[in-house]
Amino acid sequence: MEIDYIAIGERIREARTRANLTQAALAEKAGIEPSNLSHIERAATKVSLPTLMNIANALEVTLDELVCGSLIKNSHISVKMLEDVLSKCTPQEQMILAEFLKNSIESFRKFKSK
């Protein structure tokens, strides 16, 4: 499995946006140049492991949250993402989303098997 630098850059951008940080602010926290962060977010350059660790620490996320698309065993990340989304919903919204997800999975599996 290859490393998906585009997806990693997108996840970094999403986490930075959620943290209300500019590229310059995150770069400063991570100890890198803002232009380097811009290149990483656009996948114009391959991010090194030490730099990725600095970015993850600055964003207060785990490395696997940033690279989950490149990991074979990554279901715990998906579960965490679902938990985060559902925690912001009312009980009624949670039930509606659970039913929607269940129906979507059934439809997807039927379509996939054809």
C-alpha positions in Angstrom: 0.0 0.0 0.0 1.3 3.4 -1.0 1.2 6.5 1.2 -1.5 8.8 0.1 0.1 12.3 0.5 -2.9 14.0 -1.0 -5.2 12.6 1.7 -2.7 13.3 4.4 -2.5 17.0 3.3 -6.3 17.2 3.2 -6.5 15.8 6.7 -3.9 18.2 8.0 -5.9 21.1 6.4 -9.2 19.8 7.9 -7.6 19.5 11.4 -6.0 22.9 11.1 -9.3 24.4 10.1 -11.2 22.7 13.0 -8.5 24.1 15.3 -9.1 27.6 13.9 -5.4 27.9 13.0 -3.9 29.6 9.9 -1.1 27.9 8.1 1.3 30.4 9.6 0.1 29.7 13.1 0.2 25.9 12.7 3.6 26.2 11.1 5.0 28.2 14.0 3.5 25.7 16.5 5.0 22.8 14.5 8.4 24.5 14.1 8.3 24.5 10.3 8.1 27.1 7.6 4.7 28.2 6.5 5.6 27.5 2.8 6.6 24.0 3.8 3.1 23.5 5.5 1.5 24.8 2.3 3.4 22.3 0.2 2.4 19.5 2.6 -1.3 20.4 2.5 -1.2 20.5 -1.3 0.9 17.3 -1.5 3.5 19.2 -3.5 6.1 17.6 -1.2 6.3 14.4 0.8 6.2 15.0 4.5 8.8 13.4 6.7 7.9 11.4 9.8 9.5 13.9 12.2 7.6 16.8 10.5 4.4 14.8 10.5 4.8 14.1 14.2 5.4 17.9 14.9 2.2 18.7 13.0 0.2 16.1 14.8 1.4 17.3 18.2 0.7 20.9 17.2 -2.8 20.0 16.1 -3.3 17.7 19.2 -4.3 14.7 17.0 -2.7 11.3 16.6 -0.5 10.3 13.7 -3.0 7.6 12.7 -5.7 10.3 12.3 -3.6 12.0 9.7 -2.4 8.8 7.8 -5.4 6.6 8.3 -6.1 6.2 4.6 -2.7 4.7 4.2 -3.1 2.2 7.0 -4.4 -1.3 6.5 -5.9 -1.5 10.0 -7.7 1.8 10.5 -11.2 1.0 11.6 -10.6 2.6 15.0 -10.2 5.9 13.3 -13.5 5.6 11.5 -15.3 4.6 14.7 -13.7 7.7 16.4 -14.9 9.9 13.6 -18.4 8.6 13.9 -18.4 9.0 17.6 -17.3 12.6 17.3 -20.1 13.3 14.8 -22.7 11.6 16.8 -21.7 13.3 20.1 -22.8 16.6 18.5 -26.2 15.3 17.7 -29.5 15.1 19.6 -30.7 11.6 20.5 -33.3 11.9 17.7 -30.7 12.9 15.2 -28.5 9.9 16.3 -31.4 7.5 15.7 -32.1 9.0 12.3 -28.4 8.8 11.3 -28.1 5.3 12.5 -31.1 4.2 10.4 -29.8 6.1 7.4 -26.3 4.5 7.8 -27.9 1.0 8.2 -30.0 1.5 5.0 -27.0 3.0 3.1 -24.8 0.0 4.0 -27.5 -2.5 2.9 -28.0 -0.6 -0.4 -24.2 -0.4 -1.0 -23.8 -4.1 -0.4 -26.6 -5.0 -2.8 -25.2 -2.7 -5.5 -21.7 -4.0 -5.0 -22.7 -7.6 -5.3 -24.3 -7.0 -8.8 
